[in-house]
Amino acid sequence: MKKIFYCFIMFFILLCAVSCKNSKNKSDEFKPSLDKNRSCDIRIVGSYDNFESLEAEFDKFNKYYPNVNLSYEKIDDYNNTLFSVLEGKDKPNIFFSNTWMIGNSKYDKVVSHMEDLSDSNLKLNLDCIREGLINKSNGKILMLPVFSRTYGMLINENIFKKEKINIPSTWTELKEVCNSFNEKGYDSPMMGYSEKTSSCLMNTIAYPAFVAELAKNPEALALANNLDSSAGEYLRPALEKVDYLIKNGCVDITECDNIKDNYKKVLLRFFEGDVPMMICTADTVSGTKKRETESEAFQASPFDYSFSPIPFTDEGGYFIDSPSVEFSVNKDCENLDMTNEFMRFLISTKELNEMASSKRLVTPTKDMSFHSVYSSFSNIPSERIIFPEVLGITDQLSVQTRVASYKVGRGLMTIDEAVLNYGNFEDIK
């Protein structure tokens, strides 16, 4: 009788668990609120050359609204032409936006077109997104993240196994690993794009280190945001990391200069299979799936790889969690109600996670179901996760870091000179 009783109890618990799960799935399911036979167009514009993962969402939305025609279009010279596109005859319904546009007088007219997505009448599930990725301006939410970005390095796991070297998780280990690879004949254990400041390996090393330093010191952050020259001293440790890696055989800049593109060529060089660590951002990692098929070397000899933070301290690396692509709704567009209906469909844990997985970018949702290539980031403790937008990092601060690290890395300035010139750097095109 006891066995029967316990079996009954276990069956009941299992039944309740399944019921709760089914109930949750059912509550999360999208329920159309408009006429399903409605016929209209929804146009989304952005800076991506193509956006297959978004187009897959179009197909899903069409199962609810088969007569709604959704399209995506890349706009050339996006940041400079966006306002004229928003003011044109064929006004887009949704457009790519960036947090730095808010408060930038150059983009005031663009911001004026943005709908307040915090309006409860829209019934958007904002709770599914990590709070640190949602920017509020005067109590309004003018854009929502679709993807998150971070900084790190691609790891060729097969090389580490072949050479019997452990993947580094601390700064000391990283230096030792680079030394071990040098001894085994690898001239540049770490590589990356180095020709221009945009997405250069120097900034990918320095920016997370500088942000982590500022996160500990609100006074230093205020100085850095105000471009006060004294803030250069807080940038010094990050520049020292860049300088060390380049001058001590970890990164061969001459070899890196052969990589003429900070996206496609970086990946194709990595897929040659002889680079242990390729420094880049998650935006670059998003192209790995496509570049695998374009690399003859990878097709002939495929290998396992992953993306990890650069461990620039002896406690490890940081997850610098920042929006990569953000969507704003054009409040002056036609079919605004259906546009908001599509946003309500898209802004959900399920759809955003599936998009991120398909695009191989980091999801912006609280359910941080990473693509396996990002698995190491899922193990980073909360105290080592930093949201630059929450912290208050400005675009001009980022420019100072980017240019200073580039000049130090290329030997155009000493660390002392770069520190003294903080606040005076202008972006290099």
C-alpha positions as CSV (number, residue, x, y, z in Angstrom):
1,M,0.0,0.0,0.0
2,K,2.9,2.3,0.8
3,K,4.4,1.7,-2.6
4,I,1.1,2.4,-4.3
5,F,0.7,5.6,-2.3
6,Y,4.2,6.9,-3.1
7,C,3.7,6.1,-6.8
8,F,0.4,8.0,-6.7
9,I,2.1,11.0,-5.1
10,M,5.0,11.0,-7.6
11,F,2.5,10.7,-10.5
12,F,0.5,13.6,-9.0
13,I,3.7,15.8,-8.7
14,L,4.7,15.0,-12.3
15,L,1.2,15.8,-13.5
16,C,1.3,19.2,-11.8
17,A,4.7,20.0,-13.2
18,V,3.6,19.1,-16.7
19,S,0.4,21.1,-16.3
20,C,2.3,24.1,-15.0
21,K,4.7,23.9,-17.9
22,N,1.9,23.6,-20.4
23,S,0.1,26.5,-18.8
24,K,3.2,28.7,-19.0
25,N,3.8,27.8,-22.6
26,K,0.1,28.5,-23.4
27,S,0.3,31.9,-21.6
28,D,3.4,32.8,-23.5
29,E,1.8,32.0,-26.8
30,F,1.1,34.9,-29.1
31,K,-2.6,35.7,-29.5
32,P,-3.6,38.0,-32.4
33,S,-5.6,41.0,-31.5
34,L,-6.4,42.5,-34.9
35,D,-8.3,41.3,-37.9
36,K,-6.5,38.3,-39.3
37,N,-7.6,39.1,-42.8
38,R,-6.1,42.6,-42.7
39,S,-4.0,43.4,-45.7
40,C,-1.1,45.9,-45.4
41,D,2.7,46.5,-45.7
42,I,5.3,46.7,-43.0
43,R,8.7,47.9,-44.0
44,I,11.8,47.6,-41.8
45,V,15.0,49.4,-42.6
46,G,18.5,49.0,-41.2
47,S,22.2,48.8,-41.8
48,Y,22.6,45.0,-42.2
49,D,23.3,43.7,-45.7
50,N,20.8,40.9,-45.1
51,F,18.7,39.8,-42.2
52,E,17.6,36.2,-42.7
53,S,16.7,35.6,-39.1
54,L,14.3,38.5,-39.2
55,E,12.8,37.3,-42.4
56,A,12.2,33.9,-40.7
57,E,10.1,35.9,-38.2
58,F,8.1,37.4,-41.0
59,D,7.1,33.9,-42.1
60,K,6.0,33.0,-38.6
61,F,4.0,36.2,-38.2
62,N,2.3,35.5,-41.6
63,K,0.8,32.3,-40.0
64,Y,-1.3,34.7,-37.9
65,Y,-1.7,37.4,-40.5
66,P,-1.2,35.9,-44.0
67,N,-2.0,39.1,-45.9
68,V,0.5,41.3,-44.2
69,N,3.5,41.9,-46.4
70,L,6.7,42.4,-44.3
71,S,10.0,43.4,-45.9
72,Y,13.5,44.4,-44.8
73,E,15.7,46.8,-46.7
74,K,19.3,47.9,-46.1
75,I,19.8,51.7,-46.3
76,D,23.2,52.9,-47.6
77,D,25.1,55.4,-45.4
78,Y,22.5,54.5,-42.8
79,N,23.3,57.0,-40.0
80,N,23.6,60.0,-42.3
81,T,20.5,59.2,-44.4
82,L,18.1,57.8,-41.8
83,F,16.3,61.1,-41.2
84,S,15.6,61.7,-44.9
85,V,14.3,58.1,-45.1
86,L,11.9,58.7,-42.2
87,E,10.7,61.9,-43.8
88,G,10.3,60.4,-47.3
89,K,7.1,59.2,-49.0
90,D,7.6,55.5,-48.3
91,K,8.1,55.9,-44.5
92,P,9.5,52.8,-42.8
93,N,7.5,51.3,-40.0
94,I,10.5,50.0,-37.9
95,F,14.1,51.2,-38.1
96,F,17.5,50.3,-36.5
97,S,18.4,52.7,-33.8
98,N,21.2,53.2,-31.2
99,T,21.2,54.5,-27.6
100,W,23.8,57.1,-28.5
101,M,21.3,58.8,-30.8
102,I,19.4,60.0,-27.7
103,G,20.8,63.4,-26.5
104,N,22.9,63.8,-29.7
105,S,21.6,67.0,-31.4
106,K,22.4,65.5,-34.8
107,Y,19.8,62.9,-34.3
108,D,17.1,64.9,-32.5
109,K,14.8,64.8,-35.6
110,V,15.3,61.0,-35.8
111,V,14.4,60.6,-32.1
112,S,11.3,62.7,-32.6
113,H,9.9,59.9,-34.9
114,M,10.3,57.2,-32.2
115,E,7.2,55.8,-30.5
116,D,7.2,55.4,-26.8
117,L,7.3,51.6,-26.4
118,S,6.7,51.7,-22.7
119,D,3.0,52.6,-23.3
120,S,1.1,49.9,-21.5
121,N,-1.6,50.0,-24.3
122,L,0.9,48.4,-26.6
123,K,1.1,45.3,-24.3
124,L,4.8,44.6,-25.2
125,N,6.4,42.0,-23.0
126,L,9.3,44.2,-21.8
127,D,9.9,41.9,-18.8
128,C,11.4,39.3,-21.1
129,I,14.4,41.6,-21.8
130,R,17.4,42.1,-19.4
131,E,16.8,45.5,-17.7
132,G,20.3,46.6,-18.3
133,L,19.7,46.5,-22.1
134,I,16.7,48.8,-22.0
135,N,17.4,52.5,-22.2
136,K,14.9,55.0,-20.8
137,S,14.9,58.6,-21.9
138,N,12.7,60.9,-19.7
139,G,10.7,57.9,-18.6
140,K,10.2,56.7,-22.2
141,I,11.5,53.6,-23.9
142,L,12.2,54.6,-27.5
143,M,14.1,51.5,-28.7
144,L,14.3,47.8,-27.8
145,P,17.3,45.5,-28.2
146,V,17.0,42.6,-30.6
147,F,20.5,41.4,-30.1
148,S,23.2,42.0,-27.5
149,R,26.9,42.3,-28.3
150,T,30.1,41.6,-26.3
151,Y,33.8,41.5,-26.7
152,G,36.2,38.5,-26.6
153,M,38.1,36.0,-28.7
154,L,37.3,33.0,-30.9
155,I,39.1,29.9,-29.6
156,N,40.3,27.1,-31.9
157,E,39.7,24.3,-29.4
158,N,41.4,21.7,-31.6
159,I,44.7,23.6,-31.5
160,F,44.6,23.7,-27.7
161,K,43.9,20.0,-27.6
162,K,46.6,19.2,-30.2
163,E,49.2,21.2,-28.3
164,K,48.0,20.0,-24.9
165,I,47.5,23.6,-23.7
166,N,44.6,24.7,-21.5
167,I,42.3,27.5,-22.6
168,P,43.3,30.5,-20.4
169,S,40.8,31.9,-17.8
170,T,43.1,34.5,-16.1
171,W,45.5,37.1,-17.2
172,T,48.5,35.1,-15.9
173,E,47.3,32.0,-17.7
174,L,46.9,34.0,-20.9
175,K,50.5,35.2,-20.8
176,E,51.7,31.7,-20.1
177,V,49.6,30.3,-22.9
178,C,50.9,32.8,-25.4
179,N,54.5,31.9,-24.3
180,S,53.8,28.2,-24.7
181,F,52.4,28.7,-28.3
182,N,55.4,30.9,-29.1
183,E,57.7,28.0,-28.0
184,K,55.8,25.6,-30.2
185,G,56.3,27.8,-33.3
186,Y,53.2,30.0,-33.4
187,D,54.4,33.5,-34.2
188,S,51.0,35.2,-33.4
189,P,49.0,33.1,-30.9
190,M,46.4,35.9,-30.9
191,M,45.3,37.7,-34.0
192,G,42.6,40.2,-35.1
193,Y,41.9,43.2,-37.3
194,S,44.4,45.9,-36.8
195,E,44.4,48.2,-39.9
196,K,41.9,50.8,-38.8
197,T,40.3,51.9,-35.5
198,S,36.9,50.4,-36.3
199,S,36.6,47.0,-34.6
200,C,40.3,46.8,-34.2
201,L,41.8,44.2,-31.9
202,M,43.3,46.9,-29.7
203,N,39.9,48.4,-28.8
204,T,38.5,44.9,-28.2
205,I,41.1,44.4,-25.6
206,A,41.1,47.9,-24.1
207,Y,37.4,48.8,-24.0
208,P,36.2,46.0,-21.7
209,A,39.2,46.6,-19.4
210,F,38.5,50.4,-19.2
211,V,34.8,49.9,-18.7
212,A,35.5,47.5,-15.8
213,E,37.8,50.0,-14.2
214,L,35.3,52.8,-14.5
215,A,32.5,50.6,-13.1
216,K,34.4,50.5,-9.8
217,N,34.8,54.3,-9.6
218,P,31.9,56.7,-10.3
219,E,34.1,59.7,-9.9
220,A,36.5,58.3,-12.6
221,L,33.5,57.6,-14.8
222,A,32.3,61.2,-14.6
223,L,35.8,62.5,-15.5
224,A,36.0,60.1,-18.4
225,N,32.6,61.0,-19.8
226,N,33.5,64.7,-19.5
227,L,36.7,64.1,-21.4
228,D,38.7,65.4,-18.5
229,S,42.4,64.7,-19.2
230,S,42.9,63.3,-15.7
231,A,40.8,60.3,-16.7
232,G,43.6,59.1,-18.8
233,E,45.2,57.6,-15.8
234,Y,42.3,55.3,-15.4
235,L,42.7,54.2,-19.0
236,R,46.4,53.4,-18.4
237,P,45.9,49.8,-17.2
238,A,43.9,48.9,-20.3
239,L,46.5,50.4,-22.6
240,E,49.2,48.5,-20.7
241,K,47.3,45.2,-21.5
242,V,47.3,46.1,-25.2
243,D,51.0,47.1,-25.1
244,Y,52.0,43.9,-23.3
245,L,50.2,41.5,-25.7
246,I,51.8,43.2,-28.8
247,K,55.3,43.6,-27.4
248,N,55.6,40.2,-25.9
249,G,54.9,37.9,-28.8
250,C,51.2,37.4,-28.1
251,V,50.0,39.4,-31.1
252,D,52.1,40.0,-34.3
253,I,50.7,43.2,-35.7
254,T,52.5,42.7,-39.1
255,E,50.6,39.4,-39.5
256,C,47.4,41.0,-38.4
257,D,47.8,43.7,-41.0
258,N,47.3,41.1,-43.7
259,I,43.7,40.8,-42.6
260,K,42.1,43.6,-44.7
261,D,38.5,43.4,-43.4
262,N,37.2,43.4,-39.8
263,Y,34.4,41.0,-40.5
264,K,34.6,38.5,-43.4
265,K,38.4,38.4,-43.7
266,V,38.8,38.0,-39.9
267,L,36.7,34.9,-40.0
268,L,38.2,33.4,-43.1
269,R,41.7,33.9,-41.6
270,F,40.5,32.2,-38.4
271,F,39.1,29.3,-40.4
272,E,42.5,28.6,-42.0
273,G,42.9,26.6,-38.8
274,D,46.3,27.8,-37.5
275,V,45.2,30.7,-35.3
276,P,44.7,29.7,-31.6
277,M,42.8,32.9,-30.6
278,M,41.1,35.5,-32.8
279,I,40.2,38.7,-31.1
280,C,36.8,40.1,-32.2
281,T,33.3,41.1,-31.1
282,A,30.2,39.0,-31.1
283,D,29.0,41.0,-34.2
284,T,31.9,39.3,-36.0
285,V,31.1,35.9,-34.5
286,S,27.6,36.2,-36.0
287,G,29.1,35.5,-39.4
288,T,30.8,32.2,-38.5
289,K,28.1,29.9,-39.9
290,K,28.1,31.5,-43.3
291,R,31.9,31.8,-43.5
292,E,32.4,28.2,-42.6
293,T,30.9,27.3,-46.0
294,E,33.0,29.9,-47.8
295,S,36.3,28.6,-46.3
296,E,37.9,25.9,-48.3
297,A,40.4,25.3,-45.5
298,F,37.6,24.8,-42.9
299,Q,35.6,22.6,-45.2
300,A,38.6,20.4,-45.7
301,S,39.6,20.3,-42.0
302,P,36.7,21.5,-39.8
303,F,37.4,22.1,-36.1
304,D,35.6,23.0,-32.9
305,Y,35.6,26.6,-31.8
306,S,34.0,28.8,-29.2
307,F,33.9,32.5,-28.1
308,S,35.3,33.5,-24.7
309,P,36.0,36.8,-22.9
310,I,39.6,38.0,-22.9
311,P,40.8,37.3,-19.3
312,F,42.5,40.6,-18.6
313,T,42.5,40.2,-14.8
314,D,43.5,37.3,-12.6
315,E,39.9,36.9,-11.7
316,G,38.9,36.3,-15.3
317,G,37.2,38.3,-18.1
318,Y,34.0,40.4,-18.1
319,F,30.7,40.1,-20.0
320,I,30.3,43.6,-21.4
321,D,26.6,43.4,-22.2
322,S,25.5,46.0,-24.7
323,P,22.7,46.3,-27.3
324,S,23.9,45.3,-30.7
325,V,20.8,45.9,-32.9
326,E,17.8,47.9,-31.5
327,F,14.4,48.5,-33.1
328,S,12.4,51.7,-32.9
329,V,8.9,52.1,-34.2
330,N,8.2,55.1,-36.5
331,K,5.2,56.7,-34.8
332,D,4.4,58.5,-38.1
333,C,4.2,55.5,-40.3
334,E,1.1,54.0,-41.9
335,N,-0.4,50.9,-40.3
336,L,1.0,51.7,-36.9
337,D,-1.4,49.3,-35.2
338,M,-0.2,46.3,-37.2
339,T,3.4,47.5,-36.7
340,N,2.9,47.4,-33.0
341,E,1.3,44.0,-33.3
342,F,4.4,42.7,-35.1
343,M,6.6,44.2,-32.3
344,R,4.3,42.5,-29.7
345,F,4.9,39.2,-31.5
346,L,8.7,39.7,-31.8
347,I,9.4,40.9,-28.3
348,S,9.2,37.6,-26.6
349,T,11.6,35.2,-25.1
350,K,10.9,32.5,-27.7
351,E,11.2,34.7,-30.8
352,L,14.2,36.8,-29.6
353,N,16.1,33.6,-28.6
354,E,15.4,31.9,-31.9
355,M,16.6,35.0,-33.8
356,A,19.8,35.2,-31.7
357,S,20.5,31.5,-32.2
358,S,19.9,31.7,-35.9
359,K,22.1,34.9,-36.2
360,R,24.7,33.5,-33.8
361,L,24.4,36.6,-31.6
362,V,23.7,37.0,-27.9
363,T,20.1,37.0,-26.9
364,P,18.8,40.1,-25.1
365,T,16.3,38.1,-23.0
366,K,16.5,37.2,-19.3
367,D,16.5,33.6,-20.4
368,M,20.1,33.7,-21.5
369,S,20.0,30.6,-23.7
370,F,23.2,31.1,-25.5
371,H,24.2,29.5,-28.7
372,S,26.8,26.9,-27.8
373,V,29.6,29.0,-29.2
374,Y,28.9,31.5,-26.4
375,S,28.7,29.0,-23.6
376,S,31.6,30.4,-21.6
377,F,29.7,33.7,-21.1
378,S,26.8,31.9,-19.5
379,N,29.1,31.0,-16.6
380,I,30.3,34.5,-15.8
381,P,29.0,35.6,-12.4
382,S,26.7,38.6,-12.2
383,E,29.3,40.8,-10.5
384,R,31.4,40.5,-13.7
385,I,28.6,41.5,-16.1
386,I,28.6,45.1,-17.0
387,F,25.9,47.1,-18.9
388,P,27.7,50.1,-20.4
389,E,24.4,51.9,-21.1
390,V,23.3,51.5,-17.5
391,L,26.8,52.6,-16.3
392,G,26.4,55.7,-18.5
393,I,29.3,55.2,-21.0
394,T,29.1,57.9,-23.6
395,D,30.0,57.6,-27.3
396,Q,32.8,60.2,-26.9
397,L,34.4,58.1,-24.1
398,S,34.3,55.1,-26.5
399,V,36.1,57.2,-29.1
400,Q,38.9,58.1,-26.7
401,T,39.4,54.4,-25.8
402,R,39.3,53.3,-29.4
403,V,41.8,55.9,-30.8
404,A,44.1,55.8,-27.8
405,S,44.4,52.0,-27.8
406,Y,44.9,52.0,-31.6
407,K,47.7,54.5,-31.4
408,V,49.5,52.6,-28.6
409,G,49.0,49.3,-30.3
410,R,50.5,50.6,-33.6
411,G,53.4,52.3,-31.8
412,L,52.2,55.8,-32.9
413,M,52.1,56.9,-29.3
414,T,53.6,55.8,-26.0
415,I,51.3,54.9,-23.1
416,D,52.3,58.1,-21.3
417,E,51.4,60.2,-24.4
418,A,48.1,58.5,-24.9
419,V,47.2,59.0,-21.2
420,L,48.1,62.7,-21.4
421,N,46.0,63.2,-24.5
422,Y,42.8,61.7,-23.2
423,G,39.9,63.9,-24.2
424,N,41.7,65.3,-27.3
425,F,41.3,62.3,-29.6
426,E,39.1,62.5,-32.6
427,D,37.8,59.5,-34.4
428,I,39.9,58.2,-37.2
429,K,38.0,57.4,-40.3
